[in-house]
Amino acid sequence: MRDPGPGQQPSVQSSLTGETPGSLDSDRRYESGRSSSTRTLEAAAREAARCLHCSRAPCAQACPLHPAIPLALHHIAHGEVLAAAVEFAIVNTMPGICSRLCPQERLCEGACWRVRTRARVDSGRPVAIGRLEAFATDVQYEVEADVQRQIAIADSGKHVAVVGAGPAGLTVAELTRRCGHAVTVFETTPRPGGALRWSIPDFRLAPTILDAHIAALENMGIRFICNFQVGRDATIDDLLASGYDAIFIGSGALLGITPDVLEESLAGVSQAMHFLERARPASVYPRPPDWNESDLAGKCVVVAGDSDEALDCARQAMRKGALHVICVHSGEEEKMGCRHQSLQDAMQEGVWFLHQAVPVQFLGNDAGHVRAVVCWHTVPRLSRRSGSRTSPSTETASVTVRADHVVLAIGRQVDSLLARTTPGLEIDSTGRIIAGTSGATSRPAIFAGGDCVHRDGLVVTAVADGTRAAVAIDRHFGGPAAATAPL
């Protein structure tokens, strides 16, 4: 496939065939290609027709939302793309987003029967479920883009407060609103979207997709109050006292983790979320006084971590003109926590990797700026046993890596402010809120879900949490939760 030039974008067909453009400025496989050309539809139909329609649908079972994937693929295979989009949306409030961000190789595509029967069927290549889902939702968006709908919903008289405008909070807001309840969403940042807006680079999720989703929620009558932190500007009890009948907490995990052996006191060391926020376009994220857009130009950047967030930082640093970007992490390449596609994209774009390496010390210069990272690197060694037979073993060596800037992407933790200002709200040893399957917490009428409850950080898990919590909230009000998708 020829790399698209400046301003050009590959079609959806490139998503279906798995071809990867090499240009850093045109990596738009999922966020663009809103084309319904006959050729593209034929490619989608051919791929969808590869589905074996297994009786137990292991692909659907592997997804936290359990969508009817075989049925949706059947629709695409027969040219019924809009019907497929509707099928995906039955259990998923944001299929166009999940299809771009989910680690499908660990979920639906990893459970595809074609992978399990690799010796007999198609060399073990799974059906491209994620790309087909993105294709279907893109076609639906293209068809309905010019339709401005103001959705009329009967008022139940109940009012729900949602803390956090991330995927869990947005899901609860949409589904409880569909049940007729008034919804107000409180968001700490200047614009709604949570991690979807501030931590996901444009090359993985186009802002227009998220903006369209937010606009649809506003058309439903959902109210957003931004630059408002619950716990600081008002407590949970303040909200209850002001007339809210139920509260959902989806505040996420916004604080980075720093190992005890390392320090962030040196200039040039930042947490992943802050780095990604500041790398956003100036029109989206106001530049702080200490941020210089050219800070990374010609510099060496070290990213600690192996998650998708770590690779997002590495790829973003390359786009900001870094000379070298090196990802260091403690595991083996085969066991990295990122999506396989993210790894392939990063390698193609020139990111280097130092596997089985643990950062243990930052070295600074006389000006107090980081200049290098000391790592303990585990390397293989052959130890002789008897005769000519050898067995693998390892040894650890100290490795010093030059670093003009260091990004820590080794995990996130929950801000304790909300829990500290909410008496009776039980949390675990990591500060995360303890919630049941339905999202119910230790406090009546207070529900929680997403990253402030779970550790996995997946958008689809947050959506599943939000769906179950919306059902529970509606039942808490005495309703049947008829407008929500049961899981």
N, C-alpha and C positions, 0 to 999 in steps of 0.2 A: 504493500500500500504506500502510495506517495504521501510524504508529509505535507499537510496543508500549509499554505503560506500564511503570512500575517493577516489577521482578520478573517481567515477561513476556518471552518470547523468541519470535522469529519461527520459523515452521516451516521444514523443509527446502525446502518449495516456494519460499520466497523466494530460496533459493540457486539454484534451477533457473531461475527467471524473470529473475534478475539484478536484482530490485528491492532497493533499499538503504535500510534504516531510517535515519532521521536522528538518533535519540537517541544521545548519546555513551555512555550507560549501558546500551544494549541492542543494541550492534553485535555480534551473536552468530550471524551467518549460517552460519559453518562450525562453530563449537564446540558448537552446540546443535541443536535440532530432531530429536531422536531419536524421530521419529514415523513409524509405518508405516501411517498412515491410507490408506484407498483413494484419496482425492483426491491425496495426496502421491505414492503409487505410480503413479497415472495420469500425473501431471506428469512424473515421472522416465521413465516408459516413452515418453511422447511425445518428450521430448528425446533419449533414446537412439535412438529410431527415426529420427532425422535423420541418423545415421551412414550414409555412402555405401558402407561396407565396401570401401574401395579395395584393390586386389589387393596393393599393396606396403605398405600401412599406414604412410604417412609420419608419422602421429602417434606410432606406436610407435617408429619409427626415431629420432625427434627426442628421445625420452626416454633418458637414460643407462641406464635399467634395461630398456628395450625390452619393456614389457609387452604382452600380447595385447589391446590396447584394443578393436579391433572385436569380438572374441569376448565380452569383458566387457559391452560395450554391447548386443550381441545378447541376452545373458541378461537385462539390465534391461528391454529392449524387450518381452520375452516374460514379464515378471513374475518372473523367476528371480534375485532380488536377491542371495540368499545365494551362489548360484553365481558371480555377478559379483564378490562380495567375495573369494571364494576365488581367482578368476582374477587379480585385482589382487595378492593376497598371494603368489602363486607366486614372483614375482621381487622383491617389495618387503616388507621386514620391518615397515615402518610406513606403510602406505597411508593410514591415517586422519590421519597427520601431514603427509605429503608433499602430500596433496590440498589441505591448507589453506595450505601455505607455499610451494609451488612457483610460479615465474613461468610459468604455463601458456602465456601469450601468447608467450613466447619458446621454448617447448618443444612439447609435444604439440598444444595448441590453435593455436599459430602455424603448425604444419605441416598443419593440417586442410585437406582438399581444398576445403571450402566457402569457405575464405578465398582460396585460389588461383583459384577460379572465381567470384569475387564478382560478375562481370557477369551470370552466368547462374543462380546458385544462392543464393537466400535472402540477398541483399545482403551476402554475405561474412561472415556471423556464424558462427563455429565452433561445433561441438558443445561443450557445457559439460562437457568431460571431467573436469576437476578437481572440479566440484560433484557430478557423478554418482558419482565415486569416493568422495567424502566421504559421500554419501548411502548408498551400498552398505555401506561399512564401519560407518556409524552404525547401520543396520538390523541388521547382524551383531552389533554390540555390544549392542544392545537385546535381541536374541534370546538371546544367550549371557551376559548380565550376571549372571544368578543361578546360573550353572554354575561351580562352584569345582573346578578340575581340578588335580590334582597329577600332572604328567607324569613317567612312568617312562621313563628312558633308560639303555640299557646303558652301563656304564663302560668306556672304552677304556684307562684307566690313564695317560692323558696329561693334563697340566695347563697351561692357557693363562692368561697374565696379560694383561689388557686395561688400558691406561693411558688413562683418560678415558672418561667415561660420556655422551659426546655421541652423535649419530646413527651415526657410523662405528663407535665402540666398542661401542654397544649391538647393532649388526648383527652384528659379529664374535662378540660374546658369545652371541647367540642361535643363530647358525648353527653355530658350533663346538660348542656344547652339544648341538645336535641330532645332531651327529656322534658324540656319546658322550664328549667331552672335558670334564673339570672346568674351570670358568671362574671366575676371580676378577677383579672389576673394581675398579680403584683410581681414586677420584675426588677431586679437590682440594677441591671445595666440600662444603657440609654434606649435599646431597642429589643423587642421580644425575639425569642429564638434560642436563648440559652447557649449551650455548647455548640448547637448547630450553626449559630451565627458567628460565634467568637473563636471557636476552636477548630472548625473545619475550613480548610482553605478553599478558595474559589475553584481550584482545579479538581477538587473532589465533589463539591456541591455548589452549583451556581446560585448566587444570592437571589436571582429571580424566582427560583423554585420555592425557596423559603418565603420570599415576599408574597408570592401568589397564595401560599397556604395561609399566611397571617391575614391577608386581605379577605380571604374567604371566611375566616373566623370572625373578623370584624363585621362582615355582611350578615352574619348570623346574630349579631347583637352582643357579641362578647366584648367586654371593656378591658383595655390594657392600661395599667398604671406603671410607668417605667421610672427608673431612678428612685425606687422605693424599696428599701431593705427591711423585710419583716424581721423583727428582733432588735432593730436599731430605731427605725422610724415609727414602728408600732409593734406590739407583741401579738402573739397568737390570741391571748386572752383579750387584748384590746379589740381585735377584729370580731371575736365572738360577742363582746359586749356592744359593739356598734351595729349588730343586727345580722351578721352572717350566720346561717343555719348549719353549715358544715365547712370544713377547711381541708384542702388537700395540700400536702407539703411535697413539692418536687423540686427542692432547691439545689439538687445536684451535689457534686463534690468538687469544689472550686479551689482548694488549696493543694499546692504541690507538696511532694514528699522529698525531704533531703536526708540521706543517710547520716547517721551520727558521726561517721568518720570524716564527712565533708562539711564545708562551710560555704555559705553564700555571701560572706562579707566582702569578697573581692569583687571589684567592678568587672562587668563582662560575664557574670554568671546569672542566669535567669531560669525561671520555671517555664515549662512548656506552654502553659496556657497564656502567660504574660507575653511570651515571645510571639505566639500565634496572633494574639490580639494586636500587638504593635505592628505586626507584618501585614495587617489588613490595610486596604486602601484608606487614604486619609479621609475620604468622604464618608467612610463607615466608622472608623475608630479615630477620634481626635488624638493628634500626636502630643504626648507629654513633653515637657520642656527638655528632658534629658535624652530624648530619642532623636538620633540622626539617621536619616534614611540611608546614608552612605556608609554607616558603621561597619557593615559586613563586606563591603566591596574589597576584593583582594585579600580577605582575611581567611584564617583557618578556623573552622567551627567544629566543635566536638559535641555530639548529641548522645547523652547517656540514656539508653532504653531500647526496647525492641518492639514496642507497641505501634499501632497505626499512628498514634499521636506523635511518637518519636520520629517516624518516617515522614510525617507531615512537616515537622520542624526541619528535618534534613532537606527535604525537597523545596521548602519555602526559602531556606538559606541559600540554596543554589540559585533560586530565582532572584534573590537580592544581591547576587554578584559575588558570593563567597568563592575564594580560590579553591579550597578543599573542604569537604564536609565528610566527617568520619563518625559513624555510629558505633558506639562501644556497648556491649551487653554481655551478661554473664553466661548465656546459654550457647548452644550450638545453632548453626544456621537452620537446620531442619526443625528446630523446636522454637523458633521465634514466635512471639505473640501476635505479630502483624498478619494481615491478609497476604496471601501469596502474590496477588496482583500488586499490592503496594510495594512489596519487596522488589518485584521485577521492574516496576516503574522507577523506583529509586536507583537501582543498579544501572538501568538504561540512561538515567539522567546524570550519572557520574558520582553518585554517593558511594563512599568507601565503607567497609564494615570490618570491625575488629571483634571477632567472636570470642567467647569464653574469656572476657576481660572485665574486671571489676574496678571501677574508679575508686581509689583510696585516698587521694590527696590532690588538692589544687595548688599549683605553684604560682606566685604572683611576682610582679616586678616592683621596683622601688616606688612606682606611682600608685601601687595598690590595685593594679589591673591583672587579671588572670593571664598567664603566659603559657601554661602547660598543665596537663593532667597526668598524674602517675596512676598506672593501672597494674593490678596483678593479673597476669595473662597465663592461662593454663594451656600448655602445648603438649602434643603427644611425644612420647619417647618410647623407643624399643628397648626392652630389657631382656637379655639372653637368659634362658632357663637351662636347657640341656642340649648338647650337640648344636645343631644349626637352627633349632626351633626358637622362635621369638614370640613374645606376647606383648600387646600394647599396654602402655602405662602412661602416666602424665607427670609433668613437672611444672612448677610455677615460677615464672620469671617476672621481674619488674620491667615495665615498659613505660617510657615517658613520651607522651604525644603532645606536640605543639598545639596550643589552643589560644586564639585571640578572643574567642567567645565560646561559652559552654552553655548548653541547654539541658536541663534536667527533666527527663520525661520518664520517670521510673514509677509513677503512680500518683494518685490523688487521694486526698482525705477531706472529710467534711468539716466545714466551719462550725465550731461549737456554739456560736452566738445564739442561734435559734433555740437549740436544746436548753441552753443555760437560762433563757428567758421564758421557758415554757415549763412550769412546775408540773411534775407528774408524767412527763413524756419520757418513756424509757428508751435508753440507747445502749448499744453494745460497747465493748472495750475499745473499738476503733472510732466511736463517736457517731456511728450510723444509727438511724432510727430503727427500732424493732417494730416490725409490722407483720401482720399475718398475710395469708394468701390474698385476701380481699383488700389488703391495704390498711385494715383497721389497726390503730395504735392503742397504747395504754390509756389514751384519753378519749372519752366519748366524742363523737362527731368530728374527730380529727383522723385523717387518713394520710398515708405517705407511700411513695414509690419512686422508682428511678435510682439514680446513683447515690442518693442520700440513704438508700436502704441496701442496695446491692453493690457488689464490687466489679461486676463484669464490664460495665461501661458501654453496653451495646444499646443502640437506639431501639432495636426491636424489643429488647427486654423492657425498656422504659415504656414503650407503647403498650406492651402486654400488661404491665403494672397499672398504667393509666386506665386501660379498658376495664380491668377487674375492679379498680377503685371506683370508677364511674358507676358500674353496676351496683356496687355496695352502697354508694352515696344515694342513688335513686331509691334503693330498697330501704335505706335508713329513713327516707322521707315517706315511705309507704307506697312507693310506686313499683311497677313491674319491671322497670329497666328495659322496656320494650324497644327503645330506640338504640340500645347499645348492643355490641356484638359479644355474645357469650363465649367464654374460653373454657 
